[in-house]
Amino acid sequence: MIGELVTLLVIFVLAMFVGFEVITKVPPTLHTPLMSGSNAISGITIIGALIIAGAADNQISSILGLVAVMFAMINVVGGFMVTDRMLHMFKRKPEEEKK
Amino acid sequence: MMDALAKLTYLLAAVLFILGLKRLSSPATARTGNWLASVGMAIAIITTVVFYTPVEWQYILIGAVLGSTIGLIFARAVKMTAMPEMVALLNGFGGGASALVASAEFVKYYNAGGEIPVNFGVAIMLSVVVGTLTFSGSLVAFGKLRELITGRAVTYPMQKTVNALILLGTLALVTWLVIDPANPLPFGILVGLAFLLGILAVTPIGGADMPVVISLLNSYSGIAAALTGFVINNEGLIISGALVGASGLILTNIMCKAMNRSLANVLFSAFGSEVQETGPAGAAGDRTVRSLTHEDAATMLAYARQVVFAPGYGLAVAQAQHEVRELADMLQDRGVVVKYAIHPVAGRMPGHMNVLLAEADVPYDQLFDMEQINPDFERTDVSVIIGANDVVNPAARNDKSSPLYGMPILDVDKSQHTIVLKRSMRPGFAGVENELFFHENNSMLFGDAKDSFKKLIEAVKEV
């Protein structure tokens, strides 16, 4: 039991360091898309929500699961789509998009 | 075997997230990075449905359809100026989802007899606390940014004591519930306290400190997801949550540094709760302020060699980004070099100004960070400050008594001339008079920024 917890903790700490390394390289100009995009990634909690909502353990858990799935999907769909919308606007040359 | 396969696909999803974030290191590759990450998410969702075959589909379907629709509408409808609100709201939903999953796990254990192994107990309670306070805190942040509630720092007597007591109460309940989990009532109180804590923690923080708050809540939403990973024993969640947690922390740190303040100072000092109002226009005290006409400003700009635009929150409020770009184009056609100077905390969230200018099709290689542009101001004929205040106040460099002292600023005052577009002489968020306005080489152009730019465009045509 404790061994399991420690393993997960190791993964958590190492992943934090990977996060620090990767994110430090994101330029300030992309900080807003970074936030909305990483927000979409934190919607990964959808995994837990789907398991709970589909497990049919009891009525309360199922309903909590339903709302969790809804919240997480708002996060995932809203986050990725709005990030894509923003990134679409970042262009180098003004000529490219003049109609 | 099945379990191992599921874990491996979750790992694949996490790897795609990391690769996706890596591609955010340049605007040229960022869009494909976002695509990679969303493919990772799709893989994670499909894996879950395949390996944990749902007994009941209706809850999943209702939740997924509702959530996707709402998310889609949000993403399509939101204006670029309203992006801080959108991100605040998304933070909240992420935290909320994690808290709900953890709560559902609690209910499951309770129904099964109330025994929760300590490691899961700790994870459940912490996930509920962090998720819930992210949810309520984000709602307050959203309300402040939308100006549904006052954007000013709200303070009351004994504020810190009350908050500290609530925090202690929360921690005490967490400990109790870990030791003796079969208690639905304290669990309910725990949720309530966490909700209250989120509200009370964000209320005393003023509008211009929102970049820090949003970054921090962003981090919390990631931490909440990682804690949920501990609850359901899923490495994919832990890795992804940790990535987001790290990202939010880095942004929080950058924002704090850009204001030369510690995180504790931002969170607890209620900065910007008082603003001394001076007259709407004209001289404050006995010092004189020069203002100029749109025609004079246009002439100045049209005959300059280099012009730097320094935007702030006022640009977002006036929604003047398209007009700025139009004027910049006209100046460039006349041979003027145009650059944009972006202070890290300009606006209401990290990168807010960049997104607005990108929306107006300003090419990103004309946008310069503070460190890049500062040496360039000496070679600049005219700097145009659009609705920015504290981030260009020279007092941050010169005046040791100023609350802004030590904050890194855009050195616009080193250019030959500065033109400040502003609606009135009201001090900025920090409540400090801006020295720049009284400089000899500075002229004020009072009025709504969008309006002023329209007039400037007309006037430049005449030059």
Interface residues (C-beta under 8 A of the other chain):
Chain A: M1 I2 E4 L5 L8 I11 F12 V13 A15 M16 F17 V18 G19 F20 V22 I23 T24 K25 V26 P27 P28 T29 L30 H31 T32 P33 L34 M35 S36 G37 S38 N39 A40 I41 S42 G43 I44 T45 I46 I47 G48 A49 L50 I51 I52 A53 G54 A55 A56 D57 N58 I60 S61 S62 I63 L64 G65 L66 V67 A68 V69 M70 F71 A72 M73 I74 N75 V76 V77 G78 G79 F80 M81 V82 T83 D84 R85 M86 L87 H88 M89 F90 K91 R92 K93 P94 E97
Chain B: Y10 A13 A14 F17 I18 G20 L21 K22 L24 S25 S26 P27 A28 A30 R31 G33 N34 W35 A37 S38 M41 A44 I45 T48 V49 Y52 T53 P54 V55 E56 W57 Y59 I60 I62 G63 A64 L66 G67 S68 I70 G71 L72 F74 A75 R76 V78 M80 M83 M86 V87 L90 N91 F93 G94 G96 A97 S98 L100 V101 S103 A104 E105 V107 K108 N111 P117 V118 N119 I214 S215 N218 S221 G222 A224 A225 A226 T228 G229 F230 V231 I232 N233 N234 E235 G236 L237 I238 I239 S240 G241 A242 L243 V244 G245 A246 S247 G248 L249 I250 L251 I254 D329 I342 P344 M349 P350 G351 H352 N354 V355 A358 E359 D361 P363 Y364 D365 L367 D369
